[in-house]
Amino acid sequence: MDRFQEKLGYRFRDRTLLETALTHPSFGSDHRVDHYQRLEFLGDAVLELAVSEHLFHALPAVPEGTLTRMRAHIVREEALSEAARRLEIGRLVRLSVGEERSGGRDKPSILSDVLEAVFAAVYLDGGQEEARRAVLQALNGFLNPVALTDCLDEKSRLQEAMQKRGSMPCYVFVSSEGPAHAPTFRYQVFEGDALLGEGEGFSKQLAQQAAAKNALRKLGEHHCG
């Protein structure tokens, strides 16, 4: 816990807040202790405010629509779970035996939810400014000048690029591998009969995004991330 707080850049006065943020509902139900869902609700707002404020001040000439797309790119599950892995949150989450066995420590949905709960815990323990610092430190890799581009998601960007060519992308499911509780999906994206790209992910949507990103590289188009 001490190492985690060092990485987070904040030391809790009330450690029970942090313990609650790191407690999955399955563990809370089994042991009749508080879990992170209420904190996650608050943390979502803390996260959006911190990121919105940062973008607003960092990019004074960028219009509202572009800022909205940037924020969505930064606060998406994929980015939050990656940030949570860097903080090694998975090692600290309290899970039920069943959730542990199903690979809960590395599930993107759990990692992103816990990170939001942690942001809320910092906010309640130390106030808005400390929470803002924690958010910006955790998501620093997504907030650097290179990352702060007009981030349409890859599928939208590929569609825009192909519309200029007079065509539309077609996504085709290829396979699903791995255990039932944590499958990996693979998709290909075509322009007519021509294969443009393929990708995989822990959900069908993420696999399609990965395929679109691969296609954008081949087309020489700009992509995010």
Stockholm file with secondary structure:
# STOCKHOLM 1.0

chainA/1-225         MDRFQEKLGYRFRDRTLLETALTHPSFGSDHRVDHYQRLEFLGDAVLELAVSEHLFHALPAVPEGTLTRMRAHIVREEALSEAARRLEIGRLVRLSVGEERSGGRDKPSILSDVLEAVFAAVYLDGGQEEARRAVLQALNGFLNPVALTDCLDEKSRLQEAMQKRGSMPCYVFVSSEGPAHAPTFRYQVFEGDALLGEGEGFSKQLAQQAAAKNALRKLGEHHCG
#=GR chainA/1-225 SS CHHHHHHHTCCCSSHHHHHHHTBCHHHHHHHTCCCSHHHHHHHHHHHHHHHHHHHHHHCTTSCHHHHHHHHHHHSSHHHHHHHHHHTTGGGTCBCCHHHHHTTGGGCHHHHHHHHHHHHHHHHHHHCHHHHHHHHHHHTGGGTSTTTCSCCCCHHHHHHHHHHHTTCCCEEEEEEEESCTTSCEEEEEEEETTEEEEEEEESSHHHHHHHHHHHHHHHHTCCCCC
#=GC SS_cons         CHHHHHHHTCCCSSHHHHHHHTBCHHHHHHHTCCCSHHHHHHHHHHHHHHHHHHHHHHCTTSCHHHHHHHHHHHSSHHHHHHHHHHTTGGGTCBCCHHHHHTTGGGCHHHHHHHHHHHHHHHHHHHCHHHHHHHHHHHTGGGTSTTTCSCCCCHHHHHHHHHHHTTCCCEEEEEEEESCTTSCEEEEEEEETTEEEEEEEESSHHHHHHHHHHHHHHHHTCCCCC
//
